[in-house]
Amino acid sequence: MLTSHKQILIAALGVLEQISTSYRTTRWVGTFNDFVTYDNSQTLTVPMVHELLEAIGKGELHLPMSLVGRDTIYVDAELFNWFGERL
């Protein structure tokens, strides 16, 4: 069974939420593998996160994360909390 885009997005939002509540700082930087280990649903794989970041880079999705370098992800948890307050 293939993972749907909705499942990938829900899992990524779960990771962003976990990062935003686990760290005292509002910024998080880690690798693809680091990001996937925060996925409690065990849905995400490194290729899925890479695809997600490509969609964000093209402006197809709006999430507070971006690719820095070749395999490093930057997350702005403060912006995620701002999104959460409005959803």
C-alpha distances in whole Angstrom, upper triangle without the diagonal:
4,7,9,13,14,12,13,17,17,17,19,21,21,22,25,26,27,28,31,32,32,34,38,38,36,35,32,31,29,27,23,23,25,23,20,22,23,19,19,16,15,12,14,15,18,16,15,18,20,18,19,23,23,22,25,27,27,28,24,24,27,26,29,27,28,28,31,32,29,27,29,28,30,30,32,32,35,33,30,32,34,31,30,34,33,30
4,6,9,11,10,11,14,15,14,16,19,19,20,23,24,25,26,28,30,30,32,36,35,33,32,29,29,26,24,20,21,23,21,18,20,21,17,19,15,14,11,12,12,15,13,12,15,17,15,16,19,19,18,21,23,23,24,21,20,23,23,26,24,25,25,28,29,26,24,26,25,27,27,29,29,32,30,27,30,32,28,28,32,31,28
4,7,8,6,7,10,11,11,13,15,16,17,19,21,21,23,25,26,27,29,32,32,30,29,26,26,24,22,18,18,20,18,15,18,18,14,15,12,11,8,9,10,13,12,9,12,15,13,13,17,17,16,18,21,21,22,19,17,20,19,22,21,22,22,26,27,25,22,23,22,24,23,26,26,28,27,24,26,28,25,24,28,27,24
4,5,5,6,9,10,11,12,14,15,17,19,20,21,23,24,26,27,29,32,32,29,28,26,26,25,23,19,20,22,19,17,20,19,16,17,14,14,10,11,13,15,14,10,13,15,12,12,16,16,15,17,20,19,19,16,15,18,18,21,20,21,22,26,27,25,23,24,22,24,23,25,25,27,25,22,25,26,23,22,26,25,22
4,5,5,6,9,10,10,12,14,15,16,18,20,21,22,24,26,27,30,29,27,26,24,24,23,21,18,19,21,17,16,19,18,15,17,14,15,11,11,13,14,13,9,11,13,10,9,13,13,11,13,16,16,16,12,11,14,14,17,17,18,19,23,25,23,21,22,19,21,20,22,22,24,22,19,22,23,20,20,23,22,19
4,5,5,6,9,10,10,12,14,15,16,18,20,21,23,24,26,29,28,26,25,24,24,23,23,19,21,21,18,16,19,18,15,16,13,14,11,12,14,17,16,12,13,16,13,11,15,16,13,15,18,18,17,14,12,14,14,17,17,19,21,24,27,25,23,23,21,22,20,21,21,23,21,18,20,21,18,17,21,20,16
4,5,5,6,9,10,11,12,14,15,17,18,20,21,22,25,28,27,25,25,23,23,22,21,18,18,19,16,14,16,15,12,13,10,11,7,9,12,15,14,11,12,15,13,12,15,17,15,16,20,20,19,16,14,16,15,18,18,19,21,24,26,25,22,22,20,21,20,22,21,23,22,18,21,22,19,18,22,21,18
4,6,5,6,9,10,11,12,14,15,17,18,20,21,23,26,25,23,22,20,20,19,17,14,15,16,13,11,14,13,10,12,10,10,7,6,9,11,11,7,8,11,10,8,12,13,12,13,16,17,17,14,12,14,13,15,14,16,17,21,22,21,19,19,16,18,17,19,19,22,20,17,19,21,18,18,22,21,18
4,5,5,6,9,10,10,12,14,15,16,18,20,21,24,23,21,20,19,19,19,18,15,17,17,13,13,16,14,11,13,12,13,10,9,12,14,13,10,9,12,11,8,11,13,11,11,15,16,15,12,10,11,10,13,12,15,16,20,22,22,19,19,16,17,15,17,16,19,17,14,16,18,14,14,18,18,15
4,5,5,6,9,10,10,12,14,15,17,18,20,23,23,21,21,19,20,20,19,17,18,17,14,13,15,13,10,11,9,11,9,10,13,15,16,12,12,15,14,12,14,17,15,15,18,19,18,16,13,13,12,14,14,17,19,22,25,24,22,21,18,18,16,17,16,19,17,14,16,17,14,13,17,17,14
4,5,5,6,9,10,11,12,14,15,16,18,22,22,20,19,17,18,17,17,14,14,14,11,9,11,9,6,8,7,8,6,7,10,12,14,10,10,14,13,11,14,16,15,15,19,20,19,17,14,15,13,14,14,16,18,21,23,22,19,18,16,17,15,17,16,19,18,14,16,19,16,15,19,19,17
4,5,5,6,9,10,11,12,14,15,17,20,19,17,16,14,15,14,14,12,13,12,9,9,11,9,7,10,10,11,9,8,10,11,13,10,8,11,12,9,10,14,13,12,15,17,17,15,12,12,9,11,10,13,14,17,20,19,16,15,12,13,11,13,13,16,15,12,14,16,14,14,17,18,16
4,5,5,6,9,10,10,12,14,16,18,18,16,16,14,16,16,17,15,16,15,11,12,14,11,9,11,11,13,12,11,14,15,16,13,11,15,15,11,13,16,15,13,17,19,17,16,12,11,8,10,10,14,16,19,22,22,19,18,14,14,11,12,11,14,12,9,11,13,11,10,14,14,12
4,5,5,6,9,10,11,12,14,17,18,16,16,15,16,16,17,15,16,14,11,11,12,8,7,8,8,11,11,11,14,16,17,14,13,16,17,14,15,19,18,17,20,22,21,19,16,15,12,13,13,16,18,21,24,23,20,19,16,16,13,14,12,15,15,11,12,15,13,11,15,16,14
4,5,5,6,9,10,10,12,16,16,14,14,11,13,12,13,12,12,10,7,8,9,6,5,8,9,11,11,10,12,13,16,13,11,14,16,13,14,17,17,16,19,21,20,19,16,15,12,12,11,14,16,18,20,20,17,15,12,13,10,12,11,14,14,11,13,16,14,13,17,18,17
4,5,5,6,9,10,11,14,13,11,11,10,12,12,14,13,14,12,9,11,12,9,9,11,13,14,14,13,15,15,17,15,12,15,16,13,13,17,16,14,17,20,18,18,14,13,9,8,9,12,14,16,20,20,17,15,11,11,8,9,7,10,10,7,9,12,11,10,14,16,14
4,5,5,6,9,10,13,13,12,13,12,15,15,17,16,17,15,12,13,14,10,10,11,13,15,15,15,18,18,21,18,15,19,20,16,17,20,20,17,20,23,21,21,17,15,12,11,12,16,18,20,23,24,21,18,15,14,11,11,8,10,11,7,8,11,11,9,12,14,13
4,5,5,6,9,12,13,12,13,11,14,14,16,15,15,12,10,12,11,7,9,9,12,14,15,14,17,18,20,18,16,19,21,18,18,22,22,20,22,25,24,23,20,18,14,14,14,17,19,20,23,24,20,18,15,14,11,12,9,12,14,11,11,15,14,12,15,18,17
4,5,5,6,9,10,9,9,7,10,11,13,14,14,11,9,12,11,8,10,12,15,16,17,15,17,17,20,18,15,18,20,17,17,20,21,18,21,24,23,23,19,17,13,12,11,14,16,17,20,21,18,15,12,11,8,9,7,10,12,10,11,14,14,13,16,18,18
4,6,6,8,8,7,8,8,12,14,16,17,18,14,13,15,15,11,13,15,17,19,19,18,20,20,23,21,18,20,22,19,18,22,22,19,21,24,22,23,19,17,13,11,12,15,18,19,22,23,20,17,14,12,9,8,5,7,9,7,7,11,12,11,13,16,16
4,6,8,10,9,11,11,15,16,19,19,19,16,14,17,16,12,14,14,17,19,20,19,22,22,25,23,20,23,25,22,21,25,25,22,25,28,26,26,22,20,16,15,16,19,21,22,25,26,23,20,17,16,13,12,8,10,13,10,9,13,14,12,14,17,17
4,7,9,10,11,10,13,14,17,18,17,14,13,15,14,10,13,14,17,18,20,19,21,21,24,23,20,23,25,22,22,26,26,23,26,29,27,28,24,22,18,16,16,19,21,21,24,25,22,19,17,15,13,13,10,12,15,13,12,16,17,16,18,21,20
4,5,7,8,8,11,13,16,18,18,14,14,16,15,12,16,17,20,21,22,21,23,22,25,24,21,23,25,23,22,25,26,23,25,28,27,28,24,22,18,15,15,18,19,19,22,24,21,18,15,14,11,11,9,11,14,13,12,16,17,16,18,21,22
4,7,9,10,13,15,19,21,21,17,17,20,19,16,19,20,23,25,26,24,26,25,28,27,24,26,28,25,24,28,28,25,27,30,29,30,26,23,20,17,17,20,22,21,24,26,24,20,18,15,13,12,10,10,14,14,13,16,18,17,18,21,23
4,6,7,11,14,17,20,20,17,16,20,19,17,20,21,24,25,26,24,25,24,27,26,22,24,26,24,22,25,26,23,24,27,26,27,24,21,18,15,15,17,19,18,21,23,21,18,15,13,11,9,8,9,12,13,12,15,17,17,18,21,22
4,7,10,14,17,19,20,17,16,19,19,16,19,21,23,24,25,23,24,23,26,24,20,22,24,21,19,23,23,20,21,24,23,24,21,18,15,11,12,14,17,17,20,22,20,17,14,11,8,6,5,5,8,9,9,11,14,14,15,18,19
4,7,10,14,16,17,14,13,17,17,15,18,20,23,23,24,21,22,21,23,22,18,19,22,19,17,20,21,18,19,22,21,23,20,17,14,10,10,12,13,13,16,18,17,13,11,7,6,5,6,7,10,10,12,14,15,16,18,20,21
4,7,10,12,14,11,10,14,14,12,15,18,20,20,21,18,19,17,20,19,15,17,19,17,15,19,20,17,18,22,21,22,19,17,14,11,9,11,12,12,14,16,14,10,8,6,5,7,7,10,12,12,13,16,17,17,20,22,22
4,7,10,12,9,9,13,14,13,16,19,21,20,21,18,18,15,18,18,14,15,18,16,14,17,19,17,17,21,21,22,20,18,15,12,9,10,10,9,11,13,10,7,6,5,6,9,11,13,14,14,17,19,19,20,23,24,25
4,7,8,6,7,10,11,11,14,17,19,18,18,15,15,12,15,16,12,13,17,15,13,17,19,17,17,21,22,23,20,19,16,14,11,11,10,9,11,11,8,5,5,7,9,12,13,16,17,16,19,21,21,22,25,26,26
4,5,5,6,9,10,11,13,17,19,17,17,13,12,9,12,13,10,11,14,14,12,15,18,17,17,20,21,22,20,20,17,16,12,11,9,9,10,9,6,4,6,9,11,15,16,19,20,19,21,24,23,24,27,28,28
4,5,5,6,9,10,11,15,16,14,14,10,9,6,9,10,7,8,11,11,10,13,15,15,16,19,20,20,18,18,16,15,12,11,10,11,11,10,6,6,7,10,12,16,17,20,20,18,22,24,23,23,27,28,26
4,5,5,6,9,10,13,15,12,13,10,8,6,10,11,9,11,14,14,14,16,19,18,19,22,23,23,21,21,19,18,15,15,13,14,15,13,9,9,10,13,14,18,18,22,22,20,23,26,25,25,28,29,28
4,6,5,7,10,12,15,13,14,11,11,10,13,14,11,13,16,15,15,18,20,19,20,23,24,24,21,21,18,17,14,14,13,14,15,14,10,9,9,11,12,15,16,19,20,18,20,23,23,23,26,28,26
4,6,6,7,11,13,11,12,9,9,8,12,11,8,11,13,12,12,15,17,16,17,20,21,20,18,17,14,14,11,12,12,13,15,14,11,9,8,10,10,13,13,17,17,15,18,20,19,19,23,24,23
4,5,5,9,10,8,9,6,6,7,10,9,8,11,13,12,13,16,17,17,19,22,22,21,19,19,16,16,14,15,14,16,18,16,12,12,11,14,13,17,16,20,20,18,20,23,21,21,25,26,24
4,5,8,10,8,10,9,9,10,14,13,12,14,17,16,17,20,21,20,22,25,25,25,22,22,19,18,16,17,17,19,20,19,15,14,13,15,15,18,17,21,22,19,21,24,23,22,25,27,25
4,6,9,9,11,9,11,12,15,14,12,15,17,16,16,20,20,19,22,25,24,24,20,20,17,16,14,17,17,19,21,20,16,15,13,14,13,16,14,18,19,16,17,21,20,18,22,24,22
4,5,5,7,7,9,11,14,12,11,15,16,14,16,19,19,19,21,24,23,22,19,19,16,17,15,17,18,20,22,21,17,17,15,16,15,17,16,19,19,16,18,21,19,18,22,23,21
4,5,8,9,12,15,17,15,15,18,19,18,19,23,22,22,25,27,27,25,22,22,19,19,18,21,22,24,26,25,21,20,18,19,18,20,18,21,22,18,19,22,21,19,22,24,22
4,5,8,11,14,16,14,14,18,18,17,19,22,21,22,25,26,26,24,21,22,19,20,19,22,22,25,27,25,22,22,20,21,19,22,20,23,23,19,21,24,21,20,23,24,21
4,6,8,11,13,12,12,16,17,16,18,21,21,21,24,26,26,24,21,22,20,21,19,21,21,24,25,23,20,20,18,21,20,22,21,24,24,21,23,26,24,22,26,27,24
4,7,10,11,9,10,14,14,13,16,18,18,19,22,23,23,21,19,20,18,20,18,20,20,23,24,22,19,20,18,20,19,22,21,24,24,20,22,25,22,21,25,26,23
4,7,8,6,7,10,11,10,13,15,15,16,19,20,21,19,17,18,16,17,15,16,16,19,21,19,15,16,14,17,16,19,19,23,22,19,21,24,21,21,25,25,23
4,6,5,6,9,10,11,13,14,16,17,18,20,21,20,18,20,18,19,16,17,16,18,19,17,13,15,14,17,17,21,21,25,24,21,24,26,24,24,28,28,26
4,5,5,6,9,10,11,12,14,15,16,19,20,19,18,19,17,18,15,14,13,15,15,13,10,12,11,15,16,20,20,24,23,21,24,26,24,25,28,29,27
4,5,5,6,9,10,10,12,14,15,17,19,17,17,19,17,19,16,15,13,16,16,13,11,13,13,17,18,21,22,26,24,22,26,27,25,26,30,30,28
4,5,5,6,9,10,11,12,14,15,17,15,14,16,15,17,14,14,13,17,18,15,13,14,13,16,16,20,20,24,22,20,23,25,22,23,26,26,24
4,5,5,6,9,10,10,12,14,15,14,13,14,12,13,11,11,10,13,15,13,10,11,10,12,13,16,17,20,19,17,20,22,20,21,24,24,23
4,5,5,6,9,10,10,12,14,14,13,15,13,15,11,10,9,12,12,10,9,10,10,13,14,17,19,22,21,19,23,24,22,23,27,27,25
4,5,5,6,9,10,11,13,11,11,13,13,15,13,12,11,15,15,13,12,14,13,15,16,19,20,23,21,20,23,24,22,23,26,26,24
4,5,5,6,9,10,11,9,8,10,9,12,10,10,10,14,16,14,13,13,11,13,13,16,17,20,18,16,20,20,18,19,23,22,20
4,5,5,6,9,10,10,9,10,9,10,8,6,7,10,12,12,11,11,9,10,11,14,16,19,16,15,19,20,18,20,23,23,21
4,5,5,6,9,9,9,11,12,13,11,9,8,12,13,12,12,13,12,13,15,17,19,22,19,19,22,23,20,23,26,25,24
4,5,5,6,5,6,9,10,12,11,10,11,15,16,16,15,16,14,15,15,17,19,21,18,17,21,21,18,20,24,22,21
4,5,5,6,5,6,7,9,8,7,9,13,15,15,15,14,12,12,12,14,16,18,15,14,18,18,15,18,21,20,19
4,5,8,8,9,10,11,9,7,8,11,13,13,14,14,12,12,13,15,18,19,17,17,21,20,18,21,24,23,22
4,6,8,10,12,14,13,11,12,15,16,16,17,17,16,16,17,18,21,22,19,19,23,22,20,23,25,24,23
4,5,7,10,12,12,11,13,16,18,19,19,19,16,16,16,17,19,20,17,17,20,19,17,20,22,20,20
4,7,10,13,13,13,15,18,20,20,20,20,18,18,17,18,20,21,18,17,21,20,17,19,22,20,19
4,6,10,10,11,14,17,20,20,19,19,16,15,14,15,17,18,15,14,17,16,13,16,18,17,16
4,7,9,10,13,16,19,20,19,18,15,14,12,12,14,14,11,10,14,13,10,13,16,14,13
4,6,8,12,15,18,19,17,16,12,11,9,9,10,12,9,8,11,11,9,11,14,14,13
4,7,11,13,16,18,17,14,10,8,6,5,7,9,6,6,10,10,9,11,14,14,14
4,7,10,13,14,13,10,7,5,4,6,9,11,9,9,13,14,13,15,17,18,18
4,6,10,11,10,9,6,5,7,9,12,14,12,13,16,17,16,18,21,21,21
4,6,7,7,6,5,6,9,12,15,17,16,16,20,20,20,22,25,25,25
4,7,7,5,6,6,10,13,16,18,17,18,21,22,22,24,27,27,27
4,6,6,8,10,14,16,19,22,21,22,25,26,25,27,30,31,31
4,6,9,12,15,18,21,24,23,23,26,28,27,29,32,32,32
4,7,10,13,17,19,22,22,21,24,26,25,26,30,30,30
4,7,10,13,16,19,19,18,21,23,23,24,27,28,28
4,7,10,12,15,15,15,18,19,19,20,23,24,24
4,7,9,12,12,12,15,17,17,18,21,22,22
4,6,9,9,9,11,13,13,15,17,18,19
4,5,6,7,9,10,11,13,15,16,17
4,5,5,6,9,10,10,12,14,15
4,5,5,6,9,10,11,13,15
4,5,5,6,9,10,11,13
4,5,5,6,9,10,11
4,5,5,6,9,10
4,5,5,7,9
4,5,5,6
4,5,5
4,6
4
